[in-house]
Structure formats: C-alpha cells, structure tokens
Amino acid sequence: MKKILLLATGGTIASRETAHGLCPALTAEDMGAAIGAEDGAIEVIDLLALDSTNIAPCHWQMIARRIAACRTEYDGFIVTHGTDTMAYTAAALYYMLEQIDRPVILTGSQRPLGVAGSDAESNLRLAYEAACSSFAGVAVAFGGRLIHGNAAKKMYSLADDAFRSIGRPEIDLAAPSAPTAPFRLHAALDERVAVIRLYPGMKPITIDAHIASGYRGIILEGYGLGSVPGDDAEESFLPSLDRAKTRACTIVLTTQCIEGGADITRYEVGVRAAELGALPGGSLPIEALYARLMVLLAETPEGEAVKSIA
C-alpha cells in the first residue's frame, strides 16, 4: 500500500460560505477523508488555510521545503490548493523540486468539498490515483486532466475542466518517465521579477522605471511571437532594452498568445531585441516563466544577468 502525504493550503475546495463570501474552513483531515482511501494510506498536514489569491512566493518555499524534508518518507504527495494561483504554485514547485523522484500532485475544485454538485471529490480521487502511480514530478490533477507543473494554465474561471496544458502533452500515467539526475531542492527565490503586458501606446519608460526600482528580471508579454516596438515605432523599446542590459536586468520576451510560444528570431523587431540581450520565453506559459526566472536569478550573482531561461 502506497503511503501518501496530503498538504492542505486552503482554496475553494476547503471553503464554506460566510457573511463575506467563501472562505477556507475545512481541514486536511476533511480532504483525506473525501478520497476514501484505506485507513492509514493517507497522512495529512494543515499547512495553510488561504484563498489562493493570498498565496505568495514565501508559501511556495514553505511547501517545497516541507516536501523535500520528508521526500523519502512517502511514496507521493497531494497539495490541495485554490485554483486562481494553482498554476503559479505548480510551476514554482516544478522548478524548486528539480528531478523529484515521486509524484507531487496539486488539485482543488471550483465548488467546495461537500456541496451539491461539487467537483472536489473527483479531483481528489484523480490526484490520489496520480500520487499512487509511478509518475515522477510535479503535476496538476483537475477536471480529468493531468498536466505537467510547468505547463498548466487556468483557462476558464468557472468551468470544471478549467486547466489546460500549454506547450506539452498531458501526462499519461501508463507511460511515466523517470528522473534523469539526482533530486535537488532550489529553496531560494529572487522576487525582484516583474511581469509587464505590452499594449499599443505603452511607453518604454515603463521598463526604465522597473529597472530603476531595482528589478533584476522583467518578463515582457509582447505581441505575436514576442515582438516589441522597434525603430519604426513612435517610441522604440530598444534603448530601454539596451539600458536593461547595461544594468544586468534580465529581459524575457514572451507572447500574449496562449498557444504557439515566443520566437524572437523571425522578425526584425525580435532579432534586434535579442541582439540587446533579451531572452525568448519559448513555449512556457507566463506562470512557469515567472517561477523559473525567480529560481534562476536567486542562483545568479548580483550584477549578472541570466544567460538562458531553459
């Protein structure tokens, strides 16, 4: 019998109605009981009791450190979590728990556990199935889908199958892949990372203001394949990118499109940015880029920029 640890962090799945709306109230014990596993198969810990809107990078560190500390004591882990920032937490754990040799499965629900028509029970059972499998890595179990932690994106605010996999196939438990290197915990995060969405008429001074404020990394959601306004624009972003390079501020260009990823080698506006040190975000969703850059910057000396986002 597999030994599973369930870590509860709050979210809709654990909520009950209050005078001010839904608020986490149920415990990890409630989550474990809903799975219906054999006695003793699941141990539980109430780690947090937060609406996922209130989840921050310090909480990612708390979860990652707890899993790393007891990694060899359990066959798998389940993290119950609110849906709104679940993709961010999944991506963070994916990179922080590098090459973990057992399943770490995040799940939650769109309606609280125990209410009529809730999707909580089915998601918990899917998470338990994945946690008991031979899959190794971090994943999201939701709406009948199993998604790699660095590919998950919440696409629908209310639908039961709210999450989709971006840039990677969904997980097939019948064909698991084993780690290719020893496990490594990346506990440090550099939170001096900003995400800026480009829009027509945006001033490049926005980039300069973030650099002046001390940000070490900026993820710029550009147009199409990740393009930003160049020399033919009313105001070119290229001088700001050049100043970012001088200040060792890492610029990552990604796309506002959901599918297809970023490629800054195709158009002149992208190539010029790459020549000034901008990195392509590739097919990673913004949630994964944000977590990945935090991990990389934490391991890059001050005064140096990240050389590759891969």
Residue pairs with C-beta under 8 A, 6 or more apart in sequence:
1 38
1 40
1 41
2 41
2 75
2 76
2 131
2 132
3 41
3 43
3 73
3 74
3 75
4 37
4 41
4 42
4 43
4 74
4 75
4 76
4 77
4 78
4 128
4 131
4 132
5 42
5 43
5 44
5 45
5 67
5 70
5 73
5 74
5 76
5 77
5 78
6 28
6 31
6 32
6 35
6 42
6 43
6 44
6 45
6 77
6 78
6 79
6 80
7 28
7 44
7 45
7 47
7 63
7 66
7 67
7 77
7 78
7 79
7 80
8 14
8 26
8 27
8 28
8 31
8 44
8 45
8 46
8 47
8 48
8 49
8 80
9 47
9 48
9 49
9 50
9 52
9 55
9 59
9 63
9 79
9 80
9 81
9 82
10 24
10 48
10 49
10 50
10 51
10 52
10 80
10 81
10 82
11 24
11 50
11 51
11 52
11 80
11 81
11 82
11 83
11 86
11 108
11 109
12 22
12 82
12 83
12 108
12 109
12 110
12 111
12 112
13 26
13 31
13 80
13 81
13 82
13 107
13 108
13 109
13 112
13 113
13 120
13 123
13 124
14 24
14 25
14 26
14 27
14 30
14 31
14 49
14 80
14 112
14 113
15 22
15 23
15 24
15 25
15 26
15 51
15 112
16 22
16 23
16 25
16 26
16 112
22 51
22 112
23 51
24 49
24 50
24 51
25 49
26 112
26 113
26 114
27 44
27 46
28 44
28 45
28 46
28 47
28 80
29 44
30 113
30 114
31 44
31 78
31 80
31 113
31 124
32 42
32 43
32 44
34 113
34 114
34 120
34 121
34 124
35 42
35 124
35 125
35 128
36 125
37 128
42 78
42 128
43 74
45 66
47 62
47 63
47 66
48 55
48 59
48 62
50 59
50 82
51 82
51 84
52 81
52 82
52 83
52 84
52 85
52 86
52 89
52 108
53 82
53 84
53 85
55 81
55 82
55 85
55 88
55 89
57 92
57 189
57 191
57 294
59 89
60 88
60 89
60 92
60 93
60 96
60 189
60 291
61 96
61 187
61 189
63 79
63 89
63 93
64 92
64 93
64 96
64 97
64 185
64 186
64 187
65 185
65 187
67 77
67 93
67 97
67 100
67 104
68 97
68 183
68 185
68 187
71 100
71 101
71 102
71 183
74 102
75 102
75 131
75 132
76 102
76 103
76 104
76 105
76 130
76 131
76 132
76 133
77 102
77 103
77 104
77 105
77 131
78 105
78 106
78 107
78 124
78 127
78 128
78 131
79 89
79 93
79 104
79 105
79 106
79 107
80 106
80 107
80 108
80 124
81 89
81 106
81 107
81 108
82 108
83 108
83 109
83 110
83 142
83 154
83 162
83 163
84 154
86 106
86 108
86 140
86 142
86 152
86 154
86 163
87 140
87 152
87 153
87 154
87 163
87 285
87 287
88 287
88 290
88 291
89 106
90 106
90 138
90 139
90 140
90 147
90 149
90 150
90 152
90 287
91 149
91 150
91 152
91 285
91 287
91 288
91 290
91 291
91 292
92 189
92 291
92 294
92 295
93 104
93 106
93 138
93 149
94 137
94 138
94 148
94 149
94 150
94 288
94 291
95 150
95 186
95 288
95 291
95 292
95 295
96 185
96 186
96 187
96 189
96 291
96 295
97 104
97 138
97 183
97 185
97 186
98 181
98 183
98 184
98 185
98 186
99 179
99 180
99 181
99 182
99 183
99 184
100 136
100 137
100 138
100 179
100 183
101 136
101 178
101 179
101 183
102 136
103 130
103 131
103 132
103 133
103 135
103 136
103 137
103 139
104 137
104 138
104 139
104 149
105 127
105 130
105 131
105 138
105 139
105 140
105 141
106 127
106 138
106 139
106 140
106 141
106 149
107 123
107 124
107 126
107 127
107 140
107 141
107 142
108 120
108 123
108 142
109 118
109 119
109 120
109 123
110 119
110 158
110 159
110 160
110 162
111 117
111 118
111 119
111 120
112 118
112 120
113 120
113 121
113 124
114 120
119 143
119 160
122 144
123 141
123 142
123 143
126 141
126 142
126 144
126 146
127 141
129 141
129 173
130 139
130 141
130 146
130 171
130 173
133 173
133 176
134 173
134 176
135 146
135 171
135 173
135 176
136 176
136 177
136 178
136 179
137 148
137 149
137 177
137 179
138 148
138 149
138 150
139 146
139 147
139 148
139 149
139 171
140 146
140 147
140 149
140 152
140 163
142 161
142 162
142 163
143 159
143 160
143 161
143 162
143 163
144 161
145 161
145 163
145 164
145 165
145 170
146 170
146 171
146 173
147 163
147 164
147 165
147 168
147 170
147 171
148 165
148 168
148 171
150 168
150 284
150 288
150 291
150 292
151 165
151 166
151 167
151 168
151 284
151 285
151 288
152 163
152 164
152 165
152 166
152 285
152 287
153 163
153 164
153 165
153 166
153 258
153 285
153 287
154 162
154 163
155 162
155 163
155 164
155 258
156 162
166 258
166 259
166 283
166 284
166 285
167 259
167 261
167 282
167 283
167 284
167 285
168 283
186 295
186 298
186 299
188 295
188 298
188 299
189 294
189 295
189 298
190 216
190 217
190 294
190 297
190 298
191 294
192 214
192 215
192 216
192 217
192 297
193 215
193 216
193 217
193 218
193 219
193 290
193 293
193 294
193 297
194 210
194 215
194 217
194 218
194 219
195 218
195 219
195 221
195 286
195 290
196 206
196 207
196 210
196 218
196 219
196 220
196 221
197 221
197 256
198 220
198 221
198 222
198 223
198 228
198 256
203 235
204 229
204 235
204 236
204 237
204 239
204 240
205 240
207 218
207 220
207 237
207 240
207 241
207 243
207 244
207 251
208 240
208 243
210 218
210 249
211 218
211 240
211 243
211 244
211 247
211 249
215 249
216 248
216 249
216 250
216 297
217 249
217 250
217 251
217 252
217 293
217 294
217 297
217 306
218 244
218 249
218 250
218 251
218 252
219 252
219 254
219 281
219 286
219 289
219 290
219 293
220 228
220 251
220 252
220 253
220 254
220 278
221 254
221 255
221 256
221 286
222 228
222 253
222 254
222 255
222 256
222 262
223 255
223 256
224 255
224 257
224 267
225 255
225 260
225 261
225 262
225 263
225 264
225 266
225 267
225 270
226 253
226 254
226 255
226 262
226 263
226 264
226 270
226 280
226 281
227 253
227 264
227 267
227 269
227 270
227 273
228 237
228 241
228 253
228 269
228 270
228 273
229 235
229 236
229 237
229 269
230 236
230 237
230 238
230 268
230 269
230 272
230 273
231 238
231 272
237 273
238 272
238 273
238 276
241 251
241 273
241 276
241 277
241 278
242 276
244 250
244 251
244 276
244 277
245 251
245 276
245 277
245 305
248 303
248 304
248 305
249 305
250 279
250 293
250 296
250 297
250 305
250 306
251 273
251 276
251 277
251 278
251 279
252 278
252 279
252 280
252 281
252 289
252 293
252 309
253 262
253 264
253 270
253 273
253 278
253 279
253 280
253 281
254 262
254 280
254 281
254 284
254 286
254 289
255 261
255 262
255 281
260 283
261 281
261 282
261 283
261 284
262 280
262 281
262 282
262 283
263 270
263 280
264 270
264 271
264 273
264 274
264 278
264 280
265 271
265 274
265 280
270 280
274 280
277 305
279 306
279 308
279 309
280 309
281 289
281 309
282 309
282 310
284 292
284 309
289 309
292 309
293 306
293 309
296 306
296 309
297 306
300 306
